[in-house]
Amino acid sequence: MNKFGRFILVIALPFALAAVAPAQVKKPRKPGKIAKSTAAAPSAALADPPPVAGQSHKRNERPAGDLPLAGVAVPATPAYSYEFTRPGFVYSRILIEHDLAGKGRISFVKDGFDELITDPVSLSPVTLATINDAITSLAFLASAEDYQTSRDYSHMGNTRFTLTRDGKTRTVKYNWTENKNAKILMDEYRRIANEYTWRFEISVGRENQPLETPGQMDKIDSYVRRGEISDPPNLLPFLTELSTDERLPLMARNQALKLIKIIEKNRTAGK
C-alpha cells in the first residue's frame, strides 16, 4: 500500500469504529428542586363527570334520586297558592301550593336552569297556624281591601296570593304593605321558600358537590339565627339525617349537629 492509501486508512478508521460501537449513555444528573405550581389541582370531588350522549350536563343538577315526584299531588285548585316573582333573582319565580293540611309542593325557576324544579312540601302545624291566623284576622275572603302600599317596591319582587275555600276564591297582589297581617302572610311564605330552596341546594350538594355543603350549612344557620325560617324545629329530622351522612365533609356534619342543639335550645326556651 502506497503512502496515500495508508493516509486514507488512518483518517477513515476512527469513523468506522464510531459507527459500529454502541452509543454512549450519559449518566443522568441528580435533579434539582422543582418549583411547585401555584395553581391547585382540581379536586376529584368537584370535577364534572363526562356528559352522557344526547344529554346536557349541569354541575349542580338535581340528583337522580331526588327527581320531581309524580306523586307530589296537589288538587287542581289548591286551597292556598303563593307566587313570588322577581326577574334577576337567583330564584326568579317561586310557587307554593298546598291543601288545608299543609301538604303540597313548591315549584321554582333557578338561575341557570331551563326547567321548573318541583319538590314536595309539608308545612308544620305551627306554620299553618301562622298563615291561618293572618287570613282570619284579614277576613280574607270577605274583604276587598287592597293591601298594596302607595309606594311601589316591585324591584324587590311581587307577591300573588290566592285562597280557595268553601266555594269562594280571592286573589291579591302586592309587593309591599302597611297592613300587619298581610305582611305576616307575605313574610311567612318567604320563610317557607327559604327552607325548601335550601333543602334543594343541600340535597344537590350532598350528591354532586359535597365540598360545597359547609357553605350551605352556613346559609341555613344564618337563616335560623335571623328568624328567616318559618318553624326551625321542622328542620330537625332532616338536619339529623345530614349529621350522619358520611358523604358530607366532617365540617358540614358538625355544623348540622351544632344547629340541632341551637334549635332544641331555642325550642326549650320557647323562642
C-alpha positions in Angstrom: 0.0 0.0 0.0 1.4 3.4 -1.0 1.7 6.3 1.3 -1.5 7.9 0.1 -3.6 4.7 0.8 -2.2 4.4 4.3 -3.1 8.1 4.9 -6.7 7.5 3.8 -6.9 4.4 6.1 -5.7 6.3 9.2 -8.3 9.0 8.6 -11.3 6.7 7.9 -10.7 4.1 10.7 -12.0 6.2 13.7 -15.2 7.0 11.8 -15.8 3.3 11.0 -15.3 2.3 14.7 -17.7 5.0 15.9 -20.4 3.7 13.5 -20.3 0.1 14.9 -19.7 1.0 18.6 -22.8 1.2 20.8 -24.0 4.7 21.7 -22.5 6.0 24.9 -25.2 6.7 27.5 -24.7 9.7 29.7 -25.1 9.2 33.4 -28.2 11.2 34.5 -27.6 14.2 36.6 -29.3 14.4 40.0 -32.4 16.6 39.5 -32.5 19.9 41.3 -35.5 21.3 43.1 -38.6 21.8 41.0 -40.8 24.9 41.8 -44.3 24.0 42.8 -47.2 25.3 40.7 -49.3 28.0 42.3 -52.4 26.6 40.6 -54.0 23.9 42.8 -55.0 20.7 41.0 -58.8 20.4 40.7 -60.5 18.3 43.3 -61.8 15.0 42.1 -65.0 15.6 44.1 -65.7 18.8 42.1 -64.7 17.5 38.7 -67.5 17.2 36.2 -68.3 13.7 35.1 -68.3 13.1 31.3 -71.6 14.0 29.7 -74.0 11.3 28.6 -74.6 11.1 24.9 -77.6 13.2 23.9 -78.0 14.7 27.4 -76.8 18.1 28.6 -74.9 18.1 31.9 -75.0 20.6 34.7 -72.7 20.5 37.6 -75.5 21.4 40.1 -78.2 19.3 38.5 -80.6 17.5 40.8 -79.5 14.1 42.0 -81.2 11.2 40.2 -82.8 10.0 43.4 -84.4 13.4 44.0 -86.1 14.0 40.7 -89.5 15.7 40.9 -92.0 13.1 42.0 -95.2 12.5 40.0 -96.8 11.7 43.4 -96.4 15.3 44.6 -100.2 15.6 44.5 -101.9 18.9 44.6 -105.6 19.4 43.9 -106.5 21.0 40.6 -107.4 24.1 42.6 -105.2 24.2 45.7 -106.6 25.8 48.8 -103.5 28.0 49.2 -101.4 29.4 46.4 -98.5 31.8 46.9 -96.3 33.1 44.0 -93.3 35.3 44.2 -91.7 36.7 41.0 -88.6 38.9 40.6 -86.6 38.6 37.4 -82.8 38.7 38.1 -83.0 37.0 41.5 -81.4 33.5 41.9 -84.9 32.2 42.2 -86.9 34.4 39.8 -90.2 32.6 40.3 -91.4 30.6 43.3 -94.8 29.0 43.5 -96.0 27.3 46.7 -99.3 25.3 46.5 -100.8 23.3 49.4 -104.0 22.0 50.8 -105.7 22.7 54.1 -103.4 20.2 55.9 -100.3 21.9 54.6 -99.4 19.2 52.1 -98.4 20.2 48.6 -95.4 21.3 46.5 -93.0 24.1 45.8 -92.0 24.9 42.2 -89.3 27.3 41.3 -87.1 28.6 38.5 -83.5 28.9 39.4 -80.9 31.0 37.5 -79.1 28.8 35.1 -81.8 26.1 34.8 -84.1 25.8 31.9 -86.9 23.8 33.6 -89.2 24.3 36.5 -88.0 22.4 39.6 -90.6 20.8 41.8 -90.4 19.4 45.3 -92.9 18.3 47.9 -93.7 20.5 50.9 -95.2 19.6 54.2 -95.9 22.6 56.4 -95.8 22.1 60.1 -98.9 22.8 62.3 -97.0 25.9 63.6 -96.5 27.3 60.2 -100.1 26.5 59.1 -101.4 28.2 62.2 -99.5 31.4 61.5 -100.9 31.5 58.0 -104.5 30.8 59.0 -104.3 33.3 61.9 -103.3 36.0 59.4 -106.0 35.0 57.0 -108.7 35.0 59.8 -107.5 38.4 61.0 -107.8 39.8 57.5 -111.2 38.3 57.0 -109.6 37.5 53.7 -112.4 36.0 51.6 -114.9 38.6 52.8 -112.6 41.6 52.3 -112.0 43.7 49.2 -109.1 45.7 50.8 -106.1 46.4 48.6 -103.0 45.6 50.7 -100.6 47.3 48.3 -99.0 50.4 49.8 -98.9 53.6 47.8 -95.2 53.2 47.3 -94.1 50.6 44.7 -91.4 48.2 45.7 -91.7 45.9 42.7 -87.9 46.0 42.3 -87.9 43.8 45.4 -90.3 41.3 43.9 -94.0 40.8 43.6 -96.3 38.6 45.7 -99.5 37.0 44.5 -101.7 35.0 47.0 -104.8 33.1 46.2 -107.1 31.4 48.8 -109.9 29.0 47.8 -112.3 27.8 50.4 -116.0 26.9 50.7 -116.5 27.6 47.0 -115.0 31.1 47.2 -111.8 32.3 45.7 -109.9 35.6 46.2 -106.5 36.7 44.8 -104.4 39.6 45.9 -101.2 41.1 44.5 -98.8 43.3 46.4 -95.1 44.0 46.8 -95.2 46.0 50.0 -97.9 46.6 52.6 -98.6 48.5 55.7 -101.3 46.0 56.8 -99.8 44.0 59.6 -101.5 40.7 58.8 -100.9 41.0 55.0 -97.2 41.4 55.8 -97.2 38.4 58.1 -98.7 36.3 55.3 -96.1 37.5 52.8 -93.2 37.0 55.3 -94.3 33.5 56.3 -94.4 32.3 52.7 -90.9 33.9 52.1 -89.6 31.9 55.1 -91.2 28.7 53.7 -89.5 29.4 50.4 -86.1 29.9 52.2 -86.4 26.5 53.8 -87.4 24.5 50.8 -85.0 26.1 48.3 -82.2 25.4 50.8 -83.3 21.8 51.1 -83.0 21.6 47.3 -79.5 23.1 47.4 -78.1 20.9 50.2 -79.6 17.8 48.5 -77.8 18.6 45.3 -74.6 19.3 47.2 -74.6 16.1 49.1 -74.9 14.1 45.9 -72.8 16.1 43.5 -70.7 18.7 45.3 -70.1 17.6 48.9 -67.3 20.1 49.4 -69.9 22.9 49.0 -72.1 21.7 51.8 -70.3 23.5 54.6 -71.3 26.7 52.8 -74.9 25.6 52.6 -74.8 24.8 56.4 -73.6 28.3 57.0 -76.6 29.6 55.0 -79.2 27.7 57.0 -77.5 28.6 60.2 -77.8 32.3 59.2 -81.5 31.9 58.3 -82.3 30.3 61.6 -80.4 33.0 63.6 -82.2 35.8 61.7 -85.6 34.3 62.1 -85.9 33.6 58.3 -87.2 30.0 58.7 -90.9 29.6 59.5 -90.6 26.7 62.0 -87.0 25.7 62.7 -87.9 22.5 64.7 -89.4 21.3 61.4 -85.8 21.0 60.2 -84.6 18.7 62.9 -85.3 15.3 61.2 -83.5 16.5 58.1 -80.6 18.0 60.0 -80.2 14.8 62.0 -80.1 12.9 58.7 -77.4 15.2 57.4 -75.3 14.9 60.6 -74.8 11.2 60.0 -74.3 11.3 56.2 -70.6 10.4 55.6 -70.8 11.7 52.1 -70.6 15.2 53.7 -67.3 16.6 55.0 -66.9 16.3 58.7 -67.2 20.1 59.0 -70.7 20.1 57.5 -71.8 17.2 59.7 -70.5 19.1 62.8 -72.3 22.2 61.7 -75.6 20.2 61.4 -75.1 18.9 65.0 -74.4 22.4 66.3 -77.5 23.8 64.6 -79.6 21.0 66.0 -78.5 22.0 69.5 -79.3 25.6 68.9 -82.8 24.8 67.6 -83.5 22.5 70.5 -82.3 25.0 73.0 -84.5 27.7 71.5 -87.5 25.4 71.5 -87.0 24.6 75.2 -86.7 28.4 75.9 -89.9 29.0 73.9 -88.3 31.1 71.2 
